[in-house]
Structure formats: C-alpha cells, structure tokens
Amino acid sequence: MSREEYVGKWNQRHQEASDQGEVAQVLSRNRQLLPGAGKALDLACGRGASAMFMAQTGLETHAWDFSPVAIERLDKKARENGLKIKTQVRDVVKYPPDPNSFDLILVSYFLERRIIPQLIRSLRPGGMLFYQTFVREVYLDRGPSTDDWRLERNELLRLFQDLQVHYYREDGQVLSEPTELSDLAMIVASKGT
Ligand SMILES: C[S@@+](CC[C@H](N)C(=O)[O-])C[C@H]1O[C@@H](n2cnc3c(N)ncnc32)[C@H](O)[C@@H]1O
C-alpha cells in the first residue's frame, strides 16, 4: 500500500466514525498521575477524545495525526466545547517531536517502534509517558491483524526501560472473561529529573 493509500484508508475510517473515539484507558485510569500543568502531546491522536480529556484538565494540549480528516473533526469538536488544542496534520514517523519538548506524551493504539527513542528524548526532565496498545495474545476480535503492530509480552517495559515505571498492566489471556482491558498493555512512566 502506498503512503497516499494508507492515509486515505485512515481518512475514510475517520470520516465514517460516529464519534471522537474513546479516552485512552491508561489516561482515565491514572488521572492522579497527570501533571498539574505543562505541555502535553496526543501522538497519532485520531479524532482526539484523549486530547480533549487532557485539555479539560488544563494542560496545554497538542494533538498530531497524519489524517487531515481526523484533525478537522477534532478542531470542530474542540471549538464546540470551548477547548484550545494545538492540532497539526503531521506524519509523526517522519517528524517526531523535538527533544525536550513535552511534559506528557500519550500514545494510544499506535505502535511505531522506530520512533520510541525519539519519544523518550522529547520528554522534558520529569515528563510523563502514557502508552497503551494491543498485545499479541488476542482475546477479543479487535485491533491490528498483523503481529508487527501488536506488543510482545512485557514489551512496553522493555521499550521504556530507561524510564521510571509508575503503572503497568497487561491483560493478555489472563482474564476469565473479556473486559474493556482485554488484549491491552499499558504503561505510565517518567523521565528522571
Ligand atoms: C488506531 S488509531 C488511534 C487513534 C487514537 N490515538 C485513539 O486512541 O483513538 C491510529 C491513528 O494513527 C494515525 N497514524 C497512522 N500512521 C501515522 C503517522 N505516520 N503519523 C501520524 N499519524 C499516523 C491514524 O490516522 C490514526 O488516527
């Protein structure tokens, strides 16, 4: 699939979606770990439910996605709700965040291992990383079809081993019945000061 086709596929998904998506569980479950102030980034934000959540807490919120449709929908919803969110249509693999530029980075359902070192560098001292995405041990029929875009066991812990971990949870096939956390791994970790 060419890049244009890939962006087009996402544009179509964002066009057809009925709402802004869901606030990432890793954020809503760990509200107490959010910094009280500072600059936050929702990376590959989609239609931006999590960016809106962060903006509502008073953080200076930035939201980037390469889909112009997603960003347009987020801009409209933010305006309707009186929220200031600095959006950008941006390919985050080609143009990851600058070093030392954010106090919080959220990544939800987006896995590009190539840019993880840049994400760590782009956290300011004391900055917090919130990350969640799908694992390979599938319980429910959802998430990416290829294993490359799913996490191995404990992989978030390995990817962010240089950060201090405050919260980690991984729900592969350990649950007796499916929940909203099935098939997910999530981490909250911070960079030393
Ligand atoms: C599964 S969605 C997740 C959206 C949102 N983070 C959420 O949790 O609902 C993946 C998002 O990544 C975006 N995306 C994919 N590749 C990208 C890239 N290279 N740069 C920026 N955004 C990208 C897509 O447009 C899509 O919005």
The ligand as an SDF file (V2000), in Angstrom:
LIG
                    3D

 27 29  0  0  0  0  0  0  0  0999 V2000
   -5.8260    3.1590   15.7960 C   0  0  0  0  0  0  0  0  0  0  0  0
   -5.8100    4.8870   15.5040 S   0  0  0  0  0  0  0  0  0  0  0  0
   -5.6480    5.5170   17.1470 C   0  0  0  0  0  0  0  0  0  0  0  0
   -6.1640    6.9090   17.2880 C   0  0  0  0  0  0  0  0  0  0  0  0
   -6.1590    7.4600   18.7060 C   0  0  0  0  0  0  0  0  0  0  0  0
   -4.8310    7.5440   19.2490 N   0  0  0  0  0  0  0  0  0  0  0  0
   -7.0490    6.6370   19.5980 C   0  0  0  0  0  0  0  0  0  0  0  0
   -6.5760    6.0820   20.5860 O   0  0  0  0  0  0  0  0  0  0  0  0
   -8.2590    6.5540   19.3110 O   0  0  0  0  0  0  0  0  0  0  0  0
   -4.2150    5.1660   14.8010 C   0  0  0  0  0  0  0  0  0  0  0  0
   -4.0180    6.6000   14.3310 C   0  0  0  0  0  0  0  0  0  0  0  0
   -2.7010    6.7720   13.8500 O   0  0  0  0  0  0  0  0  0  0  0  0
   -2.7370    7.6590   12.7510 C   0  0  0  0  0  0  0  0  0  0  0  0
   -1.4720    7.4280   12.0480 N   0  0  0  0  0  0  0  0  0  0  0  0
   -1.0190    6.3030   11.4490 C   0  0  0  0  0  0  0  0  0  0  0  0
    0.2370    6.4640   10.9840 N   0  0  0  0  0  0  0  0  0  0  0  0
    0.5940    7.7470   11.2840 C   0  0  0  0  0  0  0  0  0  0  0  0
    1.7670    8.5170   11.0770 C   0  0  0  0  0  0  0  0  0  0  0  0
    2.8400    8.0020   10.4590 N   0  0  0  0  0  0  0  0  0  0  0  0
    1.7960    9.7950   11.5280 N   0  0  0  0  0  0  0  0  0  0  0  0
    0.7140   10.3230   12.1670 C   0  0  0  0  0  0  0  0  0  0  0  0
   -0.4300    9.6470   12.3970 N   0  0  0  0  0  0  0  0  0  0  0  0
   -0.4850    8.3660   11.9670 C   0  0  0  0  0  0  0  0  0  0  0  0
   -4.0180    7.3100   12.0240 C   0  0  0  0  0  0  0  0  0  0  0  0
   -4.5330    8.3470   11.2170 O   0  0  0  0  0  0  0  0  0  0  0  0
   -4.9430    7.0220   13.2080 C   0  0  0  0  0  0  0  0  0  0  0  0
   -5.6370    8.1740   13.5930 O   0  0  0  0  0  0  0  0  0  0  0  0
  1  2  1  0
  2  3  1  0
  2 10  1  0
  3  4  1  0
  4  5  1  0
  5  6  1  0
  5  7  1  0
  7  8  2  0
  7  9  1  0
 10 11  1  0
 11 12  1  0
 11 26  1  0
 12 13  1  0
 13 14  1  0
 13 24  1  0
 14 15  1  0
 14 23  1  0
 15 16  2  0
 16 17  1  0
 17 18  1  0
 17 23  2  0
 18 19  1  0
 18 20  2  0
 20 21  1  0
 21 22  2  0
 22 23  1  0
 24 25  1  0
 24 26  1  0
 26 27  1  0
M  CHG  2   2   1   9  -1
M  END
$$$$
